[in-house]
Amino acid sequence: MEHGLLREWKERNGVILDEDKEKKLIAYAELIHETNKKFNITGYKKLEDILVNLILGSIDPLVSMKVPRGTLFADIGTGAGIPGVPLAVFRDSWRGVCIDSSSKKASFVDSVIRDCGIDNLAVVNGRLEDLARKQMRDAFDYVFSRALGEIFFVVEAGAPLLKTGGLLYVYYNASPEELPPAVIEHIDEVGLYLLERKRYHEYGIRECGIVMIKDRATDLTYPRSMKAIKRDINRKTRGS
């Protein structure tokens, strides 16, 4: 069944995927499925849902994205390795780092990297607020985030990780115009600008999610402590 789902996906997207990559994606889906029986690593319970929605769904918006070999990306709040693992398998000329504050989830991703032989990916167990202030600041060409949480936090934690000229992509259902005014303002505060959907094609990205480009250095006051960020979220987006 899994091979059939992959074949349908390839035909629908006009994608060429070699046998080794197919095996890795299916093996990854099976690892998530089995691990999910032991502890809740994702809300998807069926193997086909994990493959289609979680794994292929991570590649879908970026399937036509063309970037130079050696491009370095970060997957922040990776959880079960989403979207970092699928992207690293699909684009094996990229290099990536999956970041999560949960040691259990980071250990799972580390085991996936070993078991599936994904040699262009690493995992770091740590808090974004700390990593983005120190060794990982201004380090990445691309930062991806799927289901990390409040987009206000994603923006503040992701921007410092990016090099100037880098791109932050957030898997998000609403359009850029539908973002709360406080979030749009915060995007500018941390050195990013919001890309209009009609320009996504310039980057080979489908018209979904939120794309932000870093056009200047992020002020050294960012990212702040989680306590300060939460206080700001409550004050600016919830009026409390």
N, C-alpha and C positions, 0 to 999 in steps of 0.2 A: 504493500500500500504506500509506504513512504517514498519508494522510487517513482511510483506513479504520480504522486503529488508533486515531487520535484520536477518530473518531466512536464507536467502541465504548467508549472510555474515558469520553467525555462522557455517553453513555447509561447506563453502569453507575453513574456518580457523580451523575447528575442535574445536570450542569454545562452552563451556557451559555457558549460560547467564541466570540467573534466571529472573522471571517475574518482580520483583521490579526494577532490573537494566534496563530491557528493557523499562519499563514505564518511568523511569527517562531520558533515552537517547532520547526517542521520545518526551517527554514533553520539554526537553531542545531544541530539534530541532524546535519545534513549537514556543517556546519563542523567539528564534533567528529570525524565519520567521516573526513573528508578529512585533517584535521590528524593524526589518529592513525596515518595511513600514513607520516607523516614523523617523528614522535616520539611516544613512548608517553604520551599524555595521559589515557588511561583504559583499563581492562582489557576493556571491551566493544568487540568488533570489528565486529559486524553493526549496520547502521543501525537496524533495528527494535528491537534490544536497547538501543541508545543512547536511542531515543525512549521506549520503554516503561519500562525499568528505571531508567535514569539520570535522564531528564528528567521524565516523568510520575510516576515513583517518588518524586521530590523533592516533588511537589505533593500526592500522595495523602494523607499524614497530616494535611495542613493545609488540605484542600480546603474545609472548612466554617468555617475560622477567620475571625472577623469582628473587625476592628480599625479604629480611626479612620483617616480619610484623613491622610496625611502621616506615618504611623508610620515610624520609622527602624529598619532592621535591619542587622545585620552577618552576613556569611557568612565564618566563619573557616576558613582552610585550604581555600580555594575550589577549588584545582586547576583543572579545566576549566570552572569557573563553577557548580559544583554545591554547594548547591542555589540559590545566589543568582540566577542568570540565569532559571531556570524560575519562581521565585517572583516576580521583578520583572515578568516578562511576564504571568503569571497575575493578579497583584494590582498593577495599574499605578497604584493610588492610594498604594501604599507607596513609600518611598525606601530604597535599599539600597547597601551598600558591600561589595564582595568583597575579601577580604584573603588574600594569599599571599606567602610568603617567596621563592618561585621567580620570578625575573624573566621566564623563558620562559613560565610559565603565566599570570602576570599580564598579559604582553603579548598572549597569546592571548585572554584574557577581554576586554581592552581592544578588540581587533579585533572581537570578537563584538558588543560594545556599539555600536560604530560601524556595523558592517555590517548589523546587525539593527535599528538605530534604537531602542535601548532607552534612553530619556532619563531614566529614574528610577533609574539604576544607575551606580555608579562603581567603579573598582578601585584598590586601594592595594597596592603592592609593599613589604612590610616584615615584620619579625619581630613576632609578637604580644606577646612579652615586653617589647618596647620600646614599641609603640603603646599597649598597655594601661596603661602607666605615665605616659603623657604626654597627647598631644592627643586620644586617643580614650577616655579614662577617663570612665566615667559618661555615655556619649554616646548609648547605644542603648536602644530599647524592647524589641527582640528580638535575640537572637543565635542563629544556627543553625550546626550543625556536622554534616557527613556525611563519615565516613572520614578524619578528621584524624589519628587515632591513639589513643593511650592516653586513656581517658575521664578519668583522673586529671589529665592535662595539659589537656584540654579544659575541665574545670571550673575549674582555676586561671587559665587564660588568658581564659576567657569571662566569668567573674563581674565582673572589674574594668571591663569594657566596658559593662556594663549600668547603667542608671539603677535606683535603688531602686524596686521594684515591677515591674521588667522580667522577662522570661522567657527562659530558656536551653533550647533544644530540641536534643537530640542524637539523630540517627537511629541507633538501637541495637536489636539483636535481643532482648536479654534484658529481663526486666521489672525495675522499680525494686528489687523485693525480692531480686533475684538479683545485685545489684551487690556487689562485695567490700566487707567492712566498712570497710577503709581508705578506699575511695572515698566511702562514705556519710558517714564522719567528715569527710573533706576538704570535702565539699559544705557542711557546716555551718561549717567553719573559714573558708571564703571568703565567707560571708554569704548562702548560698542555703539553701532547704529543698526537699526532694524531694517532688514532688506524687504522691499516690496515683493509680493508673490510673483508679479509679472516679470521679475528679474531672476527668479530661481533658475531658469533655464541656462543662464550665463554660467552657472556653477554645476550644471548637469544634475540638478536636484528637482524632483517632482514637486508640484505645487501643493505641498502639505507640510505640516510642521512649522516651526519658527526658525528662521535663519537670521543670525546676527554676525556682523563683521567688526573686528576690532580695528579701529582706525587711529587709536592713540594709546599711550601707556595708561594702564590702570593705576589710579592713585594708590600709594602705599598703605593708606588706611584700610583698603579692602584686600581680602575679605575680613570682616569683623568676627567677633565671637558669635557662636550660635545664639547665645542669649540676646545679644544686641540685634542680630538679624531677625529673630522671632519677634522682638519688641517692635521693630520697624514694620514687619509684616502686619502685625495686629493694628498698629497705629495708622498705617497708610492705606492698607487694603481692606481692613475690616472696621475701621473707625472706632477702635477701642483702645 
